[in-house]
Amino acid sequence: MNKNEQFVITINRELGSGGRTVGRLLAEKLGVPFYDKAVIKALQEKYNLTIAEIERLKGRKHSWWADVERILKIDAGMSMDYYLPKKDDAPDLLTTDEMFEAETQILQNLAAEKSCIVAGRSGFHVFRDHPNHLSILIQASMDYREERVVRKQNMTPEKARKTIEQVDKMRENYVKKYTGTSRYDTRNYQLVIAADGKTEEEIAEMIMQYIG
Protein backbone atom coordinates (compact mmCIF):
# COMPACT_ATOMS: atom_id res chain seq x y z
CA MET A 1 0.00 0.00 0.00
CA ASN A 2 1.24 3.47 -0.90
CA LYS A 3 0.17 6.01 1.73
CA ASN A 4 1.13 8.86 -0.61
CA GLU A 5 -1.74 7.95 -2.93
CA GLN A 6 -5.44 7.61 -2.16
CA PHE A 7 -5.85 4.42 -0.16
CA VAL A 8 -8.24 2.32 1.89
CA ILE A 9 -7.28 0.22 4.91
CA THR A 10 -9.77 -2.40 6.10
CA ILE A 11 -9.64 -3.89 9.58
CA ASN A 12 -11.48 -7.05 10.48
CA ARG A 13 -11.30 -7.78 14.18
CA GLU A 14 -12.61 -10.07 16.85
CA LEU A 15 -14.81 -8.59 19.58
CA GLY A 16 -12.57 -7.74 22.53
CA SER A 17 -9.37 -7.58 20.48
CA GLY A 18 -9.29 -3.78 20.54
CA GLY A 19 -9.46 -3.58 16.75
CA ARG A 20 -11.95 -0.72 16.63
CA THR A 21 -9.73 1.40 18.89
CA VAL A 22 -6.72 0.49 16.76
CA GLY A 23 -8.62 1.65 13.69
CA ARG A 24 -9.40 5.01 15.29
CA LEU A 25 -5.80 5.51 16.41
CA LEU A 26 -4.51 4.59 12.98
CA ALA A 27 -6.94 7.01 11.33
CA GLU A 28 -5.69 9.79 13.62
CA LYS A 29 -2.06 9.02 12.79
CA LEU A 30 -2.76 9.01 9.06
CA GLY A 31 -5.18 11.95 9.16
CA VAL A 32 -8.03 10.10 7.43
CA PRO A 33 -11.67 9.27 8.30
CA PHE A 34 -12.62 6.10 10.16
CA TYR A 35 -15.80 4.24 9.16
CA ASP A 36 -17.51 1.36 10.91
CA LYS A 37 -20.94 -0.09 11.60
CA ALA A 38 -22.14 2.98 13.48
CA VAL A 39 -21.31 5.37 10.64
CA ILE A 40 -22.91 3.22 7.97
CA LYS A 41 -26.05 2.71 10.08
CA ALA A 42 -26.29 6.43 10.80
CA LEU A 43 -26.01 7.27 7.11
CA GLN A 44 -28.64 4.70 6.19
CA GLU A 45 -31.02 6.11 8.80
CA LYS A 46 -30.30 9.71 7.81
CA TYR A 47 -30.96 9.18 4.11
CA ASN A 48 -33.11 6.03 4.15
CA LEU A 49 -30.44 4.67 1.86
CA THR A 50 -31.50 1.98 -0.54
CA ILE A 51 -29.62 1.23 -3.75
CA ALA A 52 -32.03 3.44 -5.68
CA GLU A 53 -31.65 6.32 -3.20
CA ILE A 54 -27.85 6.08 -3.35
CA GLU A 55 -27.98 6.39 -7.13
CA ARG A 56 -30.30 9.38 -6.82
CA LEU A 57 -27.99 11.13 -4.36
CA LYS A 58 -24.98 10.47 -6.56
CA GLY A 59 -26.76 12.32 -9.35
CA ARG A 60 -27.39 15.45 -7.27
CA LYS A 61 -25.09 18.44 -7.17
CA HIS A 62 -25.48 18.66 -3.39
CA SER A 63 -22.92 16.57 -1.57
CA TRP A 64 -23.85 14.69 1.60
CA TRP A 65 -20.23 14.91 2.79
CA ALA A 66 -21.06 17.55 5.40
CA ASP A 67 -23.52 15.16 7.02
CA VAL A 68 -20.94 12.39 6.89
CA GLU A 69 -18.52 14.59 8.83
CA ARG A 70 -21.24 15.44 11.38
CA ILE A 71 -22.12 11.77 11.85
CA LEU A 72 -18.44 10.95 12.34
CA LYS A 73 -18.27 13.44 15.21
CA ILE A 74 -21.40 12.00 16.82
CA ASP A 75 -20.09 8.45 16.43
CA ALA A 76 -16.85 9.34 18.23
CA GLY A 77 -18.71 9.33 21.53
CA MET A 78 -20.38 5.95 21.11
CA SER A 79 -19.46 3.19 23.55
CA MET A 80 -18.71 -0.41 22.74
CA ASP A 81 -22.21 -1.55 23.70
CA TYR A 82 -23.48 -0.04 20.42
CA TYR A 83 -21.67 -2.91 18.71
CA LEU A 84 -22.90 -5.72 20.97
CA PRO A 85 -25.90 -7.85 20.03
CA LYS A 86 -29.21 -6.60 21.36
CA LYS A 87 -31.84 -8.80 22.98
CA ASP A 88 -34.01 -8.99 19.88
CA ASP A 89 -31.20 -9.46 17.35
CA ALA A 90 -31.59 -12.47 15.09
CA PRO A 91 -29.04 -15.11 16.14
CA ASP A 92 -27.28 -15.08 12.77
CA LEU A 93 -27.30 -11.29 12.24
CA LEU A 94 -28.57 -11.80 8.72
CA THR A 95 -29.40 -8.68 6.75
CA THR A 96 -31.11 -8.44 3.39
CA ASP A 97 -29.24 -8.66 0.10
CA GLU A 98 -30.34 -5.11 -0.71
CA MET A 99 -29.00 -3.78 2.59
CA PHE A 100 -25.65 -5.47 2.00
CA GLU A 101 -25.48 -3.99 -1.49
CA ALA A 102 -26.38 -0.56 -0.09
CA GLU A 103 -23.65 -0.84 2.57
CA THR A 104 -21.16 -1.83 -0.13
CA GLN A 105 -22.04 1.16 -2.27
CA ILE A 106 -21.90 3.53 0.70
CA LEU A 107 -18.39 2.34 1.58
CA GLN A 108 -17.19 2.49 -2.01
CA ASN A 109 -18.58 6.01 -2.40
CA LEU A 110 -16.92 7.14 0.84
CA ALA A 111 -13.59 5.62 -0.21
CA ALA A 112 -13.88 7.39 -3.56
CA GLU A 113 -14.04 10.75 -1.71
CA LYS A 114 -10.75 10.36 0.15
CA SER A 115 -8.42 7.87 1.82
CA CYS A 116 -10.05 6.12 4.76
CA ILE A 117 -10.01 3.24 7.24
CA VAL A 118 -12.95 0.82 7.40
CA ALA A 119 -13.60 -1.50 10.35
CA GLY A 120 -15.61 -4.65 9.71
CA ARG A 121 -18.49 -4.57 7.23
CA SER A 122 -16.68 -7.25 5.16
CA GLY A 123 -14.29 -4.53 4.00
CA PHE A 124 -11.67 -7.03 2.90
CA HIS A 125 -14.20 -8.28 0.33
CA VAL A 126 -15.75 -4.93 -0.60
CA PHE A 127 -12.35 -3.48 -1.51
CA ARG A 128 -10.67 -6.65 -2.80
CA ASP A 129 -10.16 -5.05 -6.23
CA HIS A 130 -9.12 -1.61 -4.93
CA PRO A 131 -5.70 -0.72 -6.40
CA ASN A 132 -4.32 0.65 -3.11
CA HIS A 133 -5.83 -1.46 -0.34
CA LEU A 134 -4.33 -2.90 2.84
CA SER A 135 -6.38 -5.62 4.53
CA ILE A 136 -5.75 -6.32 8.24
CA LEU A 137 -7.06 -8.91 10.70
CA ILE A 138 -6.69 -8.33 14.46
CA GLN A 139 -7.22 -11.36 16.68
CA ALA A 140 -6.66 -12.27 20.32
CA SER A 141 -6.98 -15.22 22.67
CA MET A 142 -10.33 -15.83 24.35
CA ASP A 143 -8.84 -14.97 27.76
CA TYR A 144 -7.62 -11.59 26.46
CA ARG A 145 -10.94 -10.83 24.79
CA GLU A 146 -12.98 -11.90 27.79
CA GLU A 147 -10.94 -9.75 30.19
CA ARG A 148 -11.30 -6.72 27.94
CA VAL A 149 -15.07 -7.08 27.49
CA VAL A 150 -15.49 -7.61 31.25
CA ARG A 151 -13.55 -4.41 31.89
CA LYS A 152 -15.16 -2.31 29.19
CA GLN A 153 -18.75 -3.49 29.66
CA ASN A 154 -18.81 -4.31 33.38
CA MET A 155 -19.97 -7.84 32.59
CA THR A 156 -19.39 -11.05 34.45
CA PRO A 157 -16.79 -13.32 32.83
CA GLU A 158 -19.55 -15.80 31.97
CA LYS A 159 -21.67 -13.13 30.28
CA ALA A 160 -18.64 -11.74 28.45
CA ARG A 161 -17.68 -15.14 27.05
CA LYS A 162 -21.26 -15.86 25.96
CA THR A 163 -21.44 -12.47 24.24
CA ILE A 164 -18.14 -13.02 22.45
CA GLU A 165 -19.24 -16.45 21.22
CA GLN A 166 -22.54 -15.02 19.97
CA VAL A 167 -20.88 -12.14 18.13
CA ASP A 168 -18.29 -14.50 16.61
CA LYS A 169 -21.07 -16.66 15.22
CA MET A 170 -23.08 -13.70 13.96
CA ARG A 171 -20.12 -12.10 12.19
CA GLU A 172 -18.93 -15.36 10.65
CA ASN A 173 -22.39 -16.16 9.30
CA TYR A 174 -22.68 -12.64 7.90
CA VAL A 175 -19.31 -12.82 6.16
CA LYS A 176 -19.91 -16.31 4.76
CA LYS A 177 -23.33 -15.36 3.43
CA TYR A 178 -22.17 -12.27 1.58
CA THR A 179 -18.58 -13.06 0.61
CA GLY A 180 -18.50 -16.83 0.26
CA THR A 181 -15.44 -17.07 2.50
CA SER A 182 -14.56 -17.15 6.18
CA ARG A 183 -13.40 -14.05 8.01
CA TYR A 184 -10.79 -16.28 9.64
CA ASP A 185 -9.21 -17.22 6.30
CA THR A 186 -5.85 -15.44 6.49
CA ARG A 187 -5.62 -15.42 2.68
CA ASN A 188 -8.04 -12.48 2.83
CA TYR A 189 -5.46 -10.29 4.58
CA GLN A 190 -2.00 -8.84 4.03
CA LEU A 191 -1.40 -8.39 7.76
CA VAL A 192 -2.61 -10.54 10.67
CA ILE A 193 -1.89 -9.32 14.23
CA ALA A 194 -2.33 -11.07 17.59
CA ALA A 195 -3.35 -8.44 20.17
CA ASP A 196 -2.24 -10.40 23.24
CA GLY A 197 0.45 -8.58 25.21
CA LYS A 198 0.10 -5.38 23.18
CA THR A 199 -1.72 -2.10 23.74
CA GLU A 200 -3.89 -0.59 21.02
CA GLU A 201 -1.29 2.15 20.59
CA GLU A 202 1.45 -0.43 20.07
CA ILE A 203 -0.61 -2.25 17.45
CA ALA A 204 -1.33 1.01 15.62
CA GLU A 205 2.41 1.76 15.62
CA MET A 206 3.13 -1.73 14.25
CA ILE A 207 0.80 -1.05 11.36
CA MET A 208 2.39 2.35 10.73
CA GLN A 209 5.79 0.69 10.56
CA TYR A 210 4.43 -1.93 8.17
CA ILE A 211 3.03 0.79 5.91
CA GLY A 212 6.38 2.60 6.03
MODA-V35385 format. One record per helix or strand. SS is the DSSP state (H for helix, E for strand). FROM is the first residue (numbers start at 1). LEN is the number of residues. If there is no record, write none. Layout:
ss-><SS;SS>
from-><FROM;FROM>
len-><LEN;LEN>
This chain:
ss-><E;H;E;H;H;H;H;H;E;H;E;H;H;H;E;H>
from-><8;19;33;37;51;65;80;97;116;123;133;142;157;186;191;200>
len-><6;12;3;11;8;11;4;17;4;4;7;12;23;3;4;12>
